[in-house]
Amino acid sequence: MKIVFDTHIVLDVLLIREPYAQMSMNLFDAVVSQTIEGYLCATTITTIDYLVAKRQDKQKSRELIHRLLGVFSVAEVNGTILAKAVVSDFSDFEDAVLYQAGCHVKVDGFVTRNAKDFKTADLPIYSPDELWQII
């Protein structure tokens, strides 16, 4: 099962954001154990660098990104993905880019705490709890 992780799920783990961190860590463990194939959108990586470096430091951010890249596959963002995202009926452009990047690599679904932002999606959108129950 190929799943794109929304940026917030990743940040829940990296910044230990309660009460969400533990469930998100469980899903990370499922990627590490190869129970699911985890994907991150390329824009998630740049957002993580910015936010973690701002909150902690640049060295810590780079270490975390290096670890993430060792575990997750990356759904690229290119002109085609951006063009599809900009004309999509998603209200949030960042979510539209994440969704189109996932579709491009033919994922089976997405995990997010903000399912309402993906209400026009054709692929399954799971909350962390829902995905955990499935796997």
N, C-alpha and C positions, 0 to 999 in steps of 0.2 A: 504494500500500500504506500503510494507516494503522496506525501502531505507537505504543503507549504505552511510554514509557521509565520504567523503575523508578527510584525516587529514588536508589538506589546508583549507577546508570549516570551520572546527572547529577553526582552528587558526585565520581565518579571524574574527571570532566573539570574541574570547578570547583576541586577541591582537589588536582588532579594526583596522584591516588592510584595509585601504581605497584604492580603491573605492569599495571594495568587501564586506565590513562589513554589510551594510544594507540589502542586498539581503540574505546573509547568516543568518542574524538575523531573517529575515522573515521565512526562512525555519526552524530555531530553534523553532520559535513560532508555526509553524505547527506541530512540534513534541510535544511541550508542550500541545497544544490543542487537541492532538491525531487525527489530520487530517491525518497525516502519522505516521507510526511506524518507528522511527529512530533507526539505528544501528551504532555503532562504532566498528571498528576492535580493538581487544585487543592491538595490536601494536600502534594504534593511542593514546591510553591512556598513554603508556610509553613515546611516543614521546612528547606528550603534557607536561607531567611532566618535562622532560628534558628541553624543550625549554622555558616554562613559568618560571620554577625555575631559569634558567639562566638569563632571561630577567627581571624578577621581584624578587621573592623569593620563597623559598620552601613552606612556609606556604600558600601563595597565590595560588600556584600550587595545593596543596592538597585540598584547599577549592573549587577551580574550578572543580577538578576531582570529588570530592564528589557530587557537583551539577550535573555534567554531568551524573554520574552513577544513579542519581535519576530520570533522564529524558529519557536517551537512554538505549537500550538493548546493550549487548556486543556480538559481533561475536568472538567466541574463536579462538585461534591459537594453534594448536597442531601438532604433527608429521605428521599426514595425510595431513593437510592443507599445511604444509611446503613442503612436498614431492610433492604434486600436483603443488605447485607454482614453485618449482625449475625446473620442466620439462615442464612448460607451455611456450607458445611462447610470453609471455610478455617480453618486453625489460628491464623493471624495476622490480626488485625482490620485493620491498616494495609494489608496485601496484599489483603484482601477488598474494602476500599474502593477501592483502585486498580483492581482487576479490574472491579468493578461500574461504576465511572465510565467505564472504557474500553468496556465492553459497552454502556453507555447511549449513547455517541457512535458506536457501531457500528464499532469498530476491527477490523483484520484479525489483530492479535496483539499480543504484549507482548515486550519485551526486558528481561532480568534476568540477574544472575549467580546468582540463587537459585531456579532452576527448581523445586526440591523444595518450595518454599513455595506453588507454584501447581499442585500435582499433581492437584487436583480441577477444574482449569480445562477448559472445553470449547473455548476458542479456543487457537490455537497459542501456545506459550511458547518463545521463542528465547533462546539464549545470545548474547552479542555476536558471537562467532565464527560461529555458525550464521546469524544475520541478515546478517552481512557477506558470507558465501558466497552467500546468496540474492540480495542486491542487487548 
